[in-house]
Amino acid sequence: MKRSRDTAASELFAALYPRLAGWCRRLVDDDETAHEIASEAFTRLWARWSRVDEPSGFLYVTAANLVRDHWRKLERERRAMRRVTSEAAVNSPTEQADPSVRLLVQSLPERLRVPILLHYYADMPIREVSVLTGRKEGTVKADLHAARELLRVHLRRSLDHTL
């Protein structure tokens, strides 16, 4: 049993790791961090191997959550640097109006964020996003639409504040 488990895990790793790491690379813009996130996703899958029905979906959702945590950490570090370098940055109204798409995607609720990351950042078709998230294709389409509308509103509001 252990032999077949190890073989299945090795085959899954060989088949999915390059794509998962590449997807993470596009999201975090750093090779080392991308490989750490992809490796951590596989480590978490391995720990739950017998309880996971859809390993591919588990890997992508786990990686999306790890990417979100990475983005949050970076934002905390940026805020800390702004506080250290300038007292004025603490009260700056532009901090709330950052038009960065990455920050806006990060701020979406998970229900909307995961389909956006899988469809637009991982270039997965809606059918595959549906399978990975366990949602109907119509629901995925509706979530993508809702997420795009939220992003559009936030971007418009951010641009209005900067003019």
Salt bridges, closest charged atoms under 4 A:
ASP6 OD2 - LYS2 NZ 3.49
ASP29 OD1 - ARG25 NH1 3.05
ASP31 OD1 - ARG25 NE 2.60
GLU40 OE2 - ARG44 NE 2.77
ASP69 OD1 - ARG68 NH2 3.29
GLU75 OE1 - ARG78 NH1 3.04
GLU75 OE2 - ARG79 NE 3.95
GLU75 OE2 - ARG82 NH2 3.35
GLU77 OE2 - LYS73 NZ 3.86
GLU95 OE2 - ARG82 NH2 3.68
GLU128 OE2 - ARG19 NH1 3.53
GLU137 OE2 - ARG127 NE 3.62
ASP143 OD1 - ARG111 NH1 2.62
ASP143 OD2 - ARG135 NH1 3.27
GLU149 OE2 - ARG152 NH1 2.18
